Amino acid sequence: MSNEHLDVRRCVLPGLSLRKSAYPSELHHLVDAAVAIARSHADEYIRHRVEHQVGD
């Protein structure tokens, strides 16, 4: 989440599960943060990809 390099974000995002059920409860806040970062990202691909992954 802290890596600002666009290519890294584009490569990592498709491999992430963005479902809270895939992680222990103490990490759920990180899932929320990752989704929020992706949804507000300047890159159109990242914004589109996160919506595809979360099913919205």
C-alpha positions as CSV (number, residue, x, y, z in Angstrom):
1,M,0.0,0.0,0.0
2,S,2.9,2.4,0.6
3,N,4.6,1.8,-2.7
4,E,3.9,4.8,-5.0
5,H,5.3,3.2,-8.2
6,L,2.5,3.0,-10.7
7,D,3.7,-0.2,-12.4
8,V,4.1,-2.0,-9.1
9,R,0.5,-1.0,-8.1
10,R,-0.8,-2.1,-11.4
11,C,0.9,-5.5,-11.1
12,V,0.1,-6.2,-7.4
13,L,-3.6,-5.2,-7.4
14,P,-4.9,-8.0,-9.6
15,G,-3.3,-10.6,-7.3
16,L,-4.7,-9.2,-4.1
17,S,-7.9,-10.5,-2.6
18,L,-9.9,-7.5,-1.5
19,R,-12.4,-9.6,0.4
20,K,-12.1,-9.1,4.2
21,S,-13.0,-12.8,4.7
22,A,-9.6,-13.7,3.2
23,Y,-7.8,-12.1,6.1
24,P,-7.8,-12.2,9.9
25,S,-10.0,-9.6,11.5
26,E,-7.0,-7.6,12.7
27,L,-6.1,-6.9,9.0
28,H,-9.6,-5.9,7.8
29,H,-8.7,-2.2,8.2
30,L,-5.9,-2.7,5.7
31,V,-8.3,-4.1,3.2
32,D,-10.5,-1.1,3.6
33,A,-7.5,1.2,3.2
34,A,-6.3,-0.6,0.1
35,V,-9.7,-0.3,-1.5
36,A,-10.0,3.4,-0.6
37,I,-6.5,4.1,-2.0
38,A,-7.3,2.3,-5.3
39,R,-10.7,4.0,-5.6
40,S,-9.2,7.4,-5.3
41,H,-6.1,6.8,-7.4
42,A,-5.3,9.1,-10.3
43,D,-4.8,6.1,-12.6
44,E,-7.9,5.0,-14.4
45,Y,-6.8,1.3,-14.7
46,I,-6.4,1.0,-10.9
47,R,-9.8,2.6,-10.2
48,H,-11.4,0.3,-12.7
49,R,-9.6,-2.8,-11.5
50,V,-10.6,-2.3,-7.8
51,E,-14.2,-2.0,-8.8
52,H,-14.0,-5.2,-10.8
53,Q,-12.4,-7.0,-7.9
54,V,-14.8,-5.8,-5.2
55,G,-17.8,-6.4,-7.5
56,D,-19.2,-2.9,-7.5
